[in-house]
Amino acid sequence: MNREKIIWIKIDAQSYYNLLIKLNDIGVTVYDNKKNKNDILIKTSYSDYKKIKKYLVSYKTEIIGNSGFRKILDIIKKYIFFSVGVILSIILLFLVNNLIFKIEIKSPNKNVQKLVMKELEKNGIKKLTLKKKHSEIEKIVNKILNDNKNTLEWLEIKYSGLVLIVNVTEKTVKEETTNYKNCNIIASTDAKITSLNIYRGVALKEINDYVLKGDIILSGTITHNEEIKNTVCASGEIYGEVWYTVNITVPFKEVKTKYTGKNRYNFNVVINENKFPIFKSRIKNKKEEITNLYKLNDFEINLVKEKEYILDTNYLTEEEAYNKGLKLALEKIKLTLDEEEEILLKKVLKKEVNDSTIYLEIFIVTKENIGILDKVEEVPNVQSNPESVQ
């Protein structure tokens, strides 16, 4: 068999043997044949197919398929888009799982961001490089912290799709207050003093005294007989009772978003703020997390992570809504407190219930460190005034 194009053709004919005789008479080479009920299938060359069309005009003839290498080529052509799509999907899946396309350093300090980025690059972590294993990441984190003991307090590296996220905490250096020649400790808020530990300076207030915001509690100006003898930077720990009134409205109807854990990846192209998804989304309710892969002027390509969720509706009883409001109020206050500070008292002053919500007015008392440093720019010139003394 030569390398000429071989095809299968269908011929409408009732007599199988008569057709074969006629094909032989006009010099058609038949490589294979099959007889069906109303037609006959012949495997022959394309040039012989032209002979049949020319000499056997009374027969209805059509090509139904190629064979051999030509058939393989036809299959490839037929499924070319599907094949390319599969290959691209495999490549994209590899990129999503193994490459770093973006690095985000979570720190408000730009100098710290630059330092951490430089350290990452020194340790082989850059954009468009392969992700490192968890064990390697731990070693890199420890090395960066050891090399920057005076600058970095804590470091965490984690992956989110194509993005490497670095959470970093800068080491805080306490200000040396002793460098100030004269400073006071003043009240940061209105409060009632509950404890007073003086390290340096003169106390102008006592325990159980009420102070207003800005009142001087410890003075760095030391006087005798109304004459300034010395100035220091006052220091000490001052705790007091601080009062808050928190207003909370809680709806009886709760609608919570619950993620199913089903995620899909897609791509979109943005042109002049118009978004065009590459693939049709199969998720109805979804939250999208977008990572920019390429941007040039008003054109950009983004990776889109689609997270499926469902909406869960729940109805609270009056007691449940009351307890939730009280909890929310306490959590709101706790966010402002340090480790040594605490909530001393909570009391609901007002409660209003209607068809859809409950309103609470809550009085909260806390124990807080109320002393803050206030530097005195100029030492006041205190002069004795005997006429004022009676």
C-alpha positions, 0 to 999 in steps of 0.5 A: 500500500503506497502513502497515498491518502486512503479513505472510506467511502459509502456507495448506495448499491443493492448488488454487492458483487455487481459493484465489485465487478464494476470497480474492478473493470474501471481499475479501482483498488479495493483494500477493504469492504463492508456490506450493510443493508442499503449500502456498501463501504469501500476502503480505497484511495482518493484517486480511485474515489475520483474514478468512481465519481467519474465512471459510476455516475449512477451510484450515490457516493460519499466520503465517510472517513479517512484511515491510517495516519490520515485518520489519526490526523483527522482525530487530532484536528477534530479534538485540537481545541479540546487537546489544547485546553487540556494541556493549558489546564495542566500547565495552569494547574502546575503554575497555581500549585507551584509558582509564586506570582506575587509577594505581599508583605503585611507591614505598615512600615515601608522600610521593614517591607524593603528589608523583608523583601531583600531577605527573601530574595537572599534566601531564594524566594522571588516572584516567578520562582517555585514554591518551597516546602514547609520545612524549607520555609521554617528554616528561612524564617528562623534565619531571617529572624536571627539575622535581624534580631534588633529589627524583627520580632516575628515573621510568618510565611504562608501561601494563598494560591499564587500569592506568598503572604508574609506577616511581620511584626517589627520589634518595638524599642521603648523610648528612653524617657530618661533623655527628657529633662522634664516630663509629666505623667498625665491622665489619658482619659477621665477616670478614678485612680485605683493604684499609684506606683511612683518611680520618679517625680511628685504625685499631685493626685491620690488614690480614689481621686477623680481625674479628667483627661490631661490632668497632671498626676505625676509632675517632673518639677520638684519644688520646695517652698514654691521654688523649683529645685530640680526637674526630672522625667516623671515615671510610674504606673497609674491604674484607674477605673474608666467608664464606657457606655456602649450601644448595641442593636442586634437583629433577631434574624441572622444570615450567615455565610457558610463556605462549602469548601468547593473552590474553582479557579478561573481567569479574567481579562479586564479592559477599561474596567470591563471584565471578561471571564475566560471560562464559564463559572459553574458556581452560583453563589461565590466569593472571588479572590482576585490575584493580578498576574499582568497589568499594562495601562487599562489592560490586565489579566487576573487569576480568580479563585471562586469560593462557593458559599451558602446562606444560612438563616437563623432566628434568635430568641430574645434571650439569645439576642440579649446575650449576643448583644452583651457579648459584642459590647464586652468584645468591643471594649476588650479590643482596647485593653492590654494584658494587665487591664480588665473589665470590672463591671457590666450593667445593662441600663436600657433594653428595647425590643421590637419586631426585628431587633433588640437594643441594649445600652450597656454601662461598663467599668474597666481597670486601665493604665491611664498614665501617659508621658507628656514632655515639658518643652520649657521649664516654667519659671515659678516665682514665689508670691508672698502676697498670695499667701494668707 
